[in-house]
Amino acid sequence: MPFAPTDYLPYDFANRRHIGPSPEEMAAMLGVVGAASLDTLIDETVPDDIRQDEPLNLGRAMSESELLLHMRRVAGRNKVMTSLIGMGYHDTITPPAIQRNVFENPAWYTAYTPYQPEISQGRLEALLNFQTMVSDLTGLDVANASLLDEATACAEAMTMAQRGAKSKATAFFVDKNCHPQNIALIRTRAAPLGIEVIVGAPEDLDPAAVFGAIFQYPGTYGGLRDFSAPIAALHEHKAVGIIAADPLALTLLKEPGAMDADIAVGSMQRFGVPLGYGGPHAAYLACKDAYKRSLPGRIVGVSVDSHGNPAYRLSLQTREQHIRREKATSNVCTAQALLAVMASFYGVFHGPKGLKAIAQRIHRKTARLARGLEEAGFDVEPEEFFDTITVKVGPMQGVVLKSAVAEGINLRPVGDDRVGIALDECTRPETVEAVWRAFGITRRDDDLAAYYRVPLELVRTSDFMTHPVFHMNRAETEMMRYMRRLSDRDLALDRAMIPLGSCTMKLNSAAEMMPVSWPEFSRIHPFAPEDQVQGYRQLISDLSDTLCTITGYDAMSMQPNSGAQGEYAGLLTIAAFHRANGDDQRKICLIPTNAHGTNPASAQMCGLQVVTVKCTARGDIDVEDFRRKAEAAGDRLAACMITYPSTHGVFERTVREVCEITHAFGGQVYLDGANLNAMVGLSRPGKIGADVSHLNLHKTFCIPHGGGGPGMGPIGVKAHLAPHLPGHPFSGGAEGPVSGAPYGSPSILPISWAYCLMMGGDGLTQATKVAILNANYIAKRLESAYPILYKGDNGRVAHECILDTRPFADHGVTVDDIAKRLIDHGFHAPTMSWPVSGTLMVEPTESETKAELDRFCDAMLAIRAEIDAIAAGEMDRDNNPLKNAPHTTSDLIAEWNRPYSREAGCFPVGAFRVDKYWPPVGRVDNVYGDRHLVCTCPPLESYQDAAE
Ligand SMILES: *Cc1c(COP(=O)(O)O)cnc(C)c1O
């Protein structure tokens, strides 16, 4: 016998995938922290009265191979059909080069939002390409770098119009040819703001009665019209004209700018982003120059770096709209960066001619399809169209839809006597023939001459996408290298820890990511018939159950596409609850000063009045101030919004009391769940007094950050709020929708589900404990160099800690200098100046190993030594490695006349030598960029140097 049974090695690596420190490393770290065991540390950190008494029970954890088999089975319950339903969602071909090099590439999907421009030049360039493409296609001056979906973009455009219009009218006009989900969402957004929504045909528009109007182009039933006349009429009455346009159609059709539209919105989904049962997809919003200062979402702009070379960065007023709190114009934080990047590469990949060819091909097929139907005696509307037609079928509607399904095709039921058909890039001649057969027509798709049915006066005459980037040699070799070059400029999780407080940049494991690309998840239309989406329904319902078990809530809504959307949805749910109780007067929302900016921004979007509550010197909510303000609000108290553990990185002992006070005055407790990574398995928000929370699945539950999205912000609620959760025109419910699709962005839900299934209850709980250990380890190692701003009663921090850097101001060292110097060490900076100005907030997560934590701590300590040298006068106050950071290769090769060595500047102690990360640009000048706002690709020669 080669070995005895007692020689068998235990296999205990199941959770080692996700949890960084090994058992031996944890023991060493506990020694540093000064805790006898992990459980002792947790007992000292998490207050008794909020601990859950029974362990989290989610059944046995699955291995990776079990998980993938399980996912295959669930995916198999979805039926991949050819969906010609349209309504803003079209099948598309993701070029394999983009699928492999971007969509499935951690260098792209694990990046953070590009707040640190020096380490984000690659994705900033891709996003600038996106803006340039949108701006060109729509014929408008400025575009942002994505919104959550087309429907929310319509609503954002409405509120932009309300702010920007000189008209004093309070109503908003919506073309009845808008997609139904767009109309429904506009209604949801309008109601709490007191905006009256008028839905009608464009010819019924009374321009004097509205501050703005939105038209769909092409219309949801395929109609095309020139909106120049209604927009001119709107302008005469100082109102704003908005067009929701299909960007692919705009390659053939007269653009919104040429109709003098002020704003254009739409979805970039059909630019290579899979349907995914509704998302994630990038929406766009473009506007005339005059409106650019109130654009929601993020805008990439061009500035200069310390060498005077062009460099990209997020432009100031949109770097974070929501930092203006209740004065913010929008709560958009996480958007759809990764999907915008994919769409932008799709544009680069095809170029303007390629896009036009795709659009023409789709149009020709639609024209042939229509001709075939007409020749068989069917009544086809409209006469002229791009890719969408509506066929009158009378009482035959059911039969036609059913025969289509038998052919593997989903068509759209319109009313009870018509059928809608929208063709797309994937439509083949056989598809057209199969559609004909569904109508009882047998003919081949090769006996019809090609002809056009676009109205002559709507044919596009202007150029678009003339920038060289859209005209590069498109051999795949070049494309592959362009994508690689851009991702190499960036620092994402695949290279180093991203210790961002409150953002929980943890591992997005490969096994979790794989199912997202499977056609059974990616090629499903959001409005596909129920029996085709049983796999999705199982996934959504099981994941909801799991999240309810974890949070102690009774019901979940998967609709919100980000944390901030979750806040908005949760507050609307609370408002609907108050209304149902006849408490319409409850309009006050208490929010502590340390809240995330999206909290007050969401509250104001719900028409709530924000009352700010103080924090004590220790960083906790000032309970007396809270009580006073709740009392003053009395029966006008709608809600409070608290974050737990607090954004100060502490488990406050008073959280139950704060909830009780709120309830005593009839208010509801909104608990911002962004910090749930410190609670899973230890404490449940739904059991400590909260009524509703959003969970950031892109933080705690492993959906990658994508460079600024996608995200998912489902909300959990207690039973009494469940009837008031967001509804949807296609899935029912009493309330209106907050997203275009009924379940938000379902195609990324497999990631969070896989995480839970592979961790199990014990694994998830262990992750929480280790996240807390890692944070306390960093706090301990750094506290002598950087004061830890806030700690709990026992001197412990939660899963993150705030390092105070304000004392160094005396030596001229700012938080910016430290952040940029970290780049020389190969790190992404922690969260800067939030929630306290002049500080750094560090959240290591459970995924980082001791070695990586030590590397980070060593870097921070080396920086502290440099600060000491400045303080001691050994280093120049203005010309030192901190002030000149980050150091680039041009610094290295240029004449070196600095009072410290090249070595000290470029290779600080502990930084990698061979694997050194070189930022492509020096420190970026934000002020310059904001004074000279340039938001489309500059001419090539102006940034040749930076690109080399
Ligand atoms: C991230 C975060 C949010 C917002 O979430 P998004 O998905 O970016 O909209 C809200 N609150 C807190 C505390 C957060 O950290």
The ligand as an ORCA input file, in Angstrom:
! r2SCAN-3c Opt
* xyz 0 1
  C     -20.973     53.095     -2.878
  C     -21.878     53.714     -1.907
  C     -23.145     54.198     -2.287
  C     -23.585     54.344     -3.734
  O     -23.577     53.200     -4.467
  P     -23.521     53.286     -6.076
  O     -23.699     51.895     -6.483
  O     -22.205     53.841     -6.436
  O     -24.621     54.155     -6.530
  C     -23.983     54.663     -1.301
  N     -23.606     54.686     -0.009
  C     -22.375     54.269      0.390
  C     -22.010     54.331      1.841
  C     -21.474     53.779     -0.546
  O     -20.263     53.393     -0.167
*
